[in-house]
Amino acid sequence: MDFSFSEEQDAIRDTVRRFAQERLAPAYHQREVEGKVSRELVLEMGQLGLIGADLPETSGGPGLSSLTAGIIVEEISRGDINVGYVQLLASLMGSIIATHATPEIAQLAVPRICSGESIVALGLTEPRGGSDAAHLTVRADKQGDVYVISGEKTSISMVNQADHILLLARTNQSKDGAGGVSAFFVPMDKAGISYACFDDVGSKAVGRGSVHFDNVEIEPEYLVGEQGKGFAQVMQGFDYSRALIGLQVLGPALQSLEETWAYSTQREAFGNPIAKYQGVTEPLAESETLLEAARLLCYKTLWLRDNNLPHTAEAAMCKWWAPETAFKAIHRCLLTHGHSGYSTDLPHQQRLRDVMGLQIGDGTQQIQKMIIAREKVGRVAVPYA
């Protein structure tokens, strides 16, 4: 059992950490104010090879491991968790497109994703229900030589910055559930598409919002995979993205903890640095332990994926436990900084709000625990089966 990174992975980690400290962290709050991640920054990351590192060479990607992609997500998110959505979406959307789209679409999309020229959003959730993702109402009706898409998607990350959306829509209106759902690679500049952003508590730079499709025409070549198989394709991808999300939320938590350890040696009370007092250090030591355990779980899950081993349960563990652990750790760091931690002058409050969103998005804690139970005892553990 080897827990070390390769020399190449260590070098990538060092490069990404410097980039995060120098280019991302100083403007973390400013990106929240602006409500977006600038395209110039995305292109810069693309030039450095920091987007879609795991996407296959056959489709124009770098062809590195899932574990390496996780390293990049963790380090980017230390500087700004919201910028980490670029890497997350690139790996999730890019892997689905590379695996299931036509070779022509894959060769068009994947290199542009890796270069930062294209951001692809995921259009899955609808207003009527998030966790009940299979029972979609957005329609894609075949009319002559095109599909005509109508309906609304919501809770879409980077909706105000995306060039394309991987859209799940019902192509078989007589079949409810996952079997009637197909996936489409839809350009966001198609006639009939409009969007609106939400005023969220955190992750404002991600630009979460809704997209409306008003009789949008899409050609058959933009169908991703077989008709009626779209839901299964995307859900398989979630086993990957959930491990990446775990590292995405742990990045800012580890950064907050590192800053708080340093603060505990500088801040004095009763004639001593507050690190002298176990009431200060024991909660930090507990956070250090839990964050390290969650981090190892995430990297184990990526290792399983790289070795083509089952990892659905582990991915669900990453998705529910890492955000909760990260949130609690950042909250502890905020409290340790006292009144200064409660102000907007320090980044802990923003990190706390940003991490909170990933306790909801991509599957709630309750859904993840249900997935784990299903993997252990079968579909008897699924209430609606």
Secondary structure, 3 states (H helix, E strand, C coil): CCCCCCHHHHHHHHHHHHHHHHHHHHHHHHHHHHCCCCHHHHHHHHHCCCCCCCCCHHHCCCCCCHHHHHHHHHHHHHHCCCCHHHHHHHHHHHHHHHHHCCHHHHHHHHHHHHHCCCCEEEECCECCECCCCCCCCCEEEEECCEEEEEEEEEEECCCCCCCEEEEEEECCCCCCCHHHEEEEEEECCCCCEEEEECCCCCCHHHCCEEEEEEEEEECHHHEECCCCCHHHHHHHHHHHHHHHHHHHHHHHHHHHHHHHHHHHHHCEECCEEHHHCHHHHHHHHHHHHHHHHHHHHHHHHHHHHHCCCCCHHHHHHHHHHHHHHHHHHHHHHHHHCHHHHHCCCCCHHHHHHHHHHCCCCCCCHHHHHHHHHHHHHCHHHCCCC
